[in-house]
Amino acid sequence: MFLIIVNESSSRLEYIFDILFETILHTQYEVVLKSSISDALEKYPNASIINYTNDFTIPADLSIPNEGLLMERELRKNNPKLIKNDFLRLYFSEKEMNEYNIDFDLFSAAFYLISEYVFYQESKLDKHDRYDEEAYELYHKRYYSEPVLHQYAEWIWNYCYALKPNLTRIQNVFQQHITIDIDHPYLYKGKSIGLHIAGFIKECITLNITAIASRFKYYRSGTDPFDVFDQIADIKTPLAIFFLIDRHCKEDGRHTYHSETYQELIKRFSDHSCTIGIHPSYTAFQSERMIRFEKTQLEFISEDVINAARMHFLKYTLPKTRRSFLKSGIFNDYTSCPIHSWGYKNFMAVPFSWFDVLNNEKTDLIIYPSMLMDVTLKNYLKLSPVDASIELSKAIANCKLHNGVFSIILHNESLSDYGEWKGWKKVFQGLLNS
């Protein structure tokens, strides 16, 4: 049992304690007001005491400085100073913290990281209107390559356990999940005659002999290069599939909820044991109406309740997109994933509840973080399939080290061994067969 002594409580404070002690450590703890410490010590005489009051007259096993972030309601303008040695440390002031057992406010740092506080402070966007990872020091320097909140939790545990070996916990167990976005279910199948003619003309003009041969192979055999759905259906690892079903711009797919061919595919997987989710279209991240409409259409086709989503292009704006999810009946958000490299976007290796910083409250939305996306390996890191396999192994090993949930974002095209994804199927084959 941990007793965490505080001057006063708050929604931020309660949230981050839940994350560190329940979600990660799976151990018992109780928040105790400074004025009630005597009663708590009498009730739990063998508890490990964490002092978060800045009052050194309180006897404790561990003393952590309190910089006040968890007691605030307004946004701070200044970013903390970032220093990485044994793990990432965030300094919210220039104060000397030598009297404490650790020299920075670990609890405020954890909240700052998991809540994506920096995105609320300043919105720096890339060409797709996503938060531009390269424009923020926290992401540009790849500090997300480690699940920092797990490191914080383990540091607390190890420090206190050395003093109180009676402490108990339940270890997380490493898991592996596959998630697949269906942006383009088929290359040829289900498309109109007009699109077939337009595609053929373009291939002739550009003298794309490979594409012409592929097209006529489909006309002869009926086998579509992107149709890898028998293989997907055989995946034994926990699986979630997200369907893009509406088109508003060129970044969206050609197959929509109107397509009978696409409807048949969706119905096939609605009868599968996997999770089915909506993949809201490119511009829907700013529109609750669009998210709600597309979710409703998917529910109509699948004849099932849809409560999971991942935004197309991993686009979201805080807190609007996630509030729109909740208002639309979506309680499981799979959007969190680094774009430029592998890692932990929210510095977490397991699912967790989302905290709305502007409303200053914990919500019912669960964030399911992914560590890696297939497009990241090929387009952003610009790796060959051989090098990508090595990088994938590194990511999995890192997640195992922290007993996390390794989740990857794939697309049916990346499993097709066709076109730009030629040679890539073998990179992901081991994941599908595990």
N, C-alpha and C positions, 0 to 999 in steps of 0.2 A: 504494500500500500504506500502510495505517495501522498503527502500532504503538501499542497502548494499554498504558501502564505502570501496573501495580497492585501493591499490597503482597501481596495474596493473591486467589485467585479464589473464586467462589461460583456457585451455580446461578442466582441472581437477576442477578448481574453478567453472566454468559455469555448469559443470555436477552435482556437489554436491549441488549447489544452486537449480538446477532444481528438484533434488530428494527431498530435504527437503521442498521447498516452493510450488512446483507444484504437484509432485507425492503424497506427504503425506498431506500437509496442504491445497492444492488447494486454494492458495491465491496469490495475485498479488505482484510482486517484481521487482526491477530493480537494476542492478549492475551499480554503479556510480564510475568513476575514481575520485580519490582525487582532481585532478585538475579541475573537472567539478562540484564540489559539490554545488556551488552557484546556477548554472542554475537548478540543480535538486531540490533544496529546494524551489526555486521560482515556479517551475512547480508543486511540490507536497508539499505544506506547512504543511499539516497534516499527512505526512508520518511518520512511525516509522523508526528511523535511527539506523542502526547497523554499528558500526565502526570495521572494520577488517584491520586496517592499522598500529596498534601499535603507532599511533600518538594521544596523549591525548588532543591535542589542538582542535580536532574536537568534537563539541558538539554532543552527541549521547544518545539514550535511552539505548542502550546495546553495551558494548565493549567486544569483543572476541579476545584473543591473536592469533597472526598469527605466526606459527612456520615454515612456508615456504614450507611444503610438497606439497601444491597445486600448487606451482610455479616451481616445479622440473620436470625434464624429466628422470633422472636416478633413479635407485632403491637405497634406503637406505639399509645399511647392518644391522643396529641396530634396534631391536624391541622396541616399546614403552613400558613404564612401565604401567601395568594394575592395577587399583584400583577400586573396586566397593563399593559404599556406596548408595546414592540415585539412581544412575545408573552407568554404567560402564564408567570410565574415562581413557583416554589414555594420557600419558605424554611423549612427544617426547624429552624432555630435562630436566635438573635439575633447570631451571630458576624459580624464584619466580614469581607468576602471581597474587599476591594479589591486584594489582591496577585495575584489570579487574573485570567485573561482574561475570565471571566464570573463574576458575583457570586452564583451559586446552583449547587447540585449538580444539574446538568442530567440526569445519568444516573439519579439517584434519583427526580427529578421525573418522568422518562419512565416509569419502572417504576410509580410511584404512580398515574399516570393510566391507563396501559393495563391494569393489573391490577384496576382498580376497588377499590383498597385502602380507600378511604373507606367502602365498603359492608361490608367486613369489620370495620372499626372500630366502626361503629354502624349498626344496622338501623332505618331510619325508613321506614314503609310507608304507601302510600295505601290507598284503600278496596278495591282489588283485590289487596292484599298484594304490590304491586310496590314496588321502591325508589322512594320519592317524590322525584322530581327537584326539586320545589319546596322540599324540606326540607333540601337540601344546597347550601351556597354554591357549590360547584364547578359545579353544574348550574343552580341557580336564576338565577345571573348569566349564563347562556348562554356560559360559557367554551368549551363544546364546539362553538361555531359555527365553529371552525377546527380542522384536524387538527394539534394542537399537536406531536405527535411528529415529523411531517413538517417542521414549522418548526424544531424542534431539530436534526434531521438536516441540513437545508439550511444552518442557521447554522454547524454544524461544518464542512460541506463548503466553504462559501464562505470561511470564515476560513482554513482550512488550504490550500485551493487557491490562494489569493492568495500564499501563501508557497511552496507546492510545486506549480507548474502541471503537473508530470508525473503527478499523480494522475489516475486514470481511473475511470469508472463507467458503468453502463448505466441510462439514464433509464427510469422507469416510463412507460407509455403510457395515456392516459385511456381508460376503458372505461365502458360503460353496460349495466346488467343490470336486468331486470324480474323481480320476484318477486310471486307472487299467492297469497293465502290463500283457500282455499275453506271458508268457515264455513257458508254457506247456498247450496248449489249451485243450488237452485231455489226459487222462491216457492210454486209449486203442484205442480209435477210430482213424482210419486213419493210424495206424502203420502197418508196413509190417508183413507178416507171420513170417519172421525170428526173428523180435523183439518180437513177441508174444511168440514164442517157447523159445527164450532165457530168457524172463522174467519169464515164467512158470517154467523152469528148475531151475533158481535161487531161486524162491520161494520154490520149493520142497527141494532143498539142504539146505536152511536155515530154513525149516519147518515153513514158514510164513503162517499159516493156514488162518489168516484174509485176507491176500492178495490173496490167492488162491480162497477163497470164493468170494471175490470181483470180481475177474477175471471171474469166471464162472457165477456170477450174470449178468455181462455185456454180456457174450455170450448168456445167455438166454433172457435177456430183451432188450439189445441194448442201455441201459442207462449208459452213461459214468459218473463216479463220478465228474470229473472236468467240466462237461458241465452244467454250471450255466448261460448260455448266455441268456436264456429267462428272468431270474431275472435281469441281467445287462441291457437288453434292456428296462426294465420297470422303470429304474432309472429316476426320474424327475429332480434331482439336476444336474447342469451343469457337463458334463461328458467328459473325454478324455481317449481314449484307445490307448495303444502303443503295436504294434505287433513286436515280435522277429521273424524274418523270415529266418535267415541264421545260419549255424552251422559250427564252426571252431575248437571247443574244447568241452570238457565234460561239461563246464559251460553253454553252449548254449543248446537250446531245440532240441528235435528230429524232431519236425514238422518244415519244411522249406517252402520256396515259391514254391517248386516243388509239394507239397502235394495238391491234388485237394480238399480234405476234408478241409484243412486249407484255401484254396482260397475261398471256399464257405462261410466260417465263416467271412473272411475279407470283402467279397462283401456284406454280410448281414449288417455289421455295416457301410459300406461306404454309404449305403442308409439311415442310421440313422442320427438323428440330432446332434450326438456327434462329437467331434473332433477326427480325426484319425491321429496317428503319428507313426513314425518309432522308433523301440527300437533297435538301432544298437548293433550288437553282441559283445561278451565279449572283443575281442581284437581290435574292430573298433575304439575305442577312440583315437588311435594313427594314424589312416589312413583315410585321406580324400577320397581316392579311394574306400575303403570299405563302408564308410558312403554313398557316392554318389550312389554306386551300389545297396545297400540294399534299399535306398530311391526310386531309379528308379524301382526296382522290385515291391515294394509296390504300387507305382503309377500305374504300369501296371495292377496289380491285381484289385485295387480299382477303376481304371478308374477315378482317381481324383488327384489333385495337393496336394502333401504332403509338409507342411512347418513347422511341429512340430516334436520334437524328445525328447526322454529321453534315456540316455545311460544305457545299461545293467549293473547291479551291481552299478549303479550311478558312473561310472568311467569317469573321465575327467582329462585332464592336461591343465594347463593354459600357454599360450593362445591358444595352438594348437587345441584342440577339438572344441572350440567355433569358431575359425576362419574357421575350416573345415565345421562346420554347415553353416556359412554364404556363403562360396564358393559353397556349395552344394544346396543352395536355401532354407535352414532351418532358419527361423527367430523367432521361438518360442521354447525355451529350457526349458524343465520341469525336468532337472536333479537335480537341487538344493534341497537338503534335508539332514538334519542330519542323521547319521547312528546309533549312540550309544544311543540317547535319542530323545525326541521331542523338537522342537524349531525352530529357524530361522537361517538357514545356513549363509545367507548374512545379517542377522540382520534386515531384511525387512519382513513386513507382507502383502505386496501387490506386484504385478508384477512391474518390473522396467527394464530399458535399461542397457545393459552390457557395461562396460567401459574396453577397452583393454589397460591395464597399459603399456605394452611394446611399443605399437604404440601411446600411449598417446592420445586416441581418444574415444569418445562415438560412439557406433556402432548401427546398426539396429536390433541387436538381443535382444529380450525381454526374460528376465528370469522370469519364473513362479515358485516361491518357494513353496515347500510342507513342511508342519510342521512335518509330521509323516509318517512312513512306517509300514505296518502290521508286517513285519519281525523284526523290531526293538522291538516291544512289546513282541514278543514271543522268539526270539533268542538272542537279545542283552540285553534287560532288564529282560528277563526270567520270565515274569509275567504269572500268571494263567489268564484264560479268565475273571474271576471276577475282579481281580486287574487291568487287562488291560482296562476294561470298565471304571474304576475309573480314570485311567491315561488319557484315551481318553477324558473324560469329562473335566479334568483339562486343557488339551491342547486347547480344543474348547473354554472354558471359558476365557482363557488367550487371545486368538485371538479376541474374542468378545470385550474384554476390550479395545483393540486397534483399533477396527473397521477394522480389517484386512480381508484377504481372507483365510479361513481355507481350506487347500487342503491336502488330504491324498493319499498315494500310497497303493493300494491294488493289489492283484493278484486273478485271478479266483479261484485258489486252496484255498485261505484263506476264500472264500465264500462257499466252497463245504461241510464243516462239515465232511470231510473225512481224514483218516490217521492222520498225525501230526497236522492237522487243525481241528480235532474233537472238538466240543464245542466252536469254535471261530466265527461261523457265527452270533451268537446272539450279539457278541461284536460290529459288524459293521452294523447290521440290521437297527438300528435306523438312521444311516447316509443315508442308501439307501432309506429309506422310507420318509425322510424329504423333 
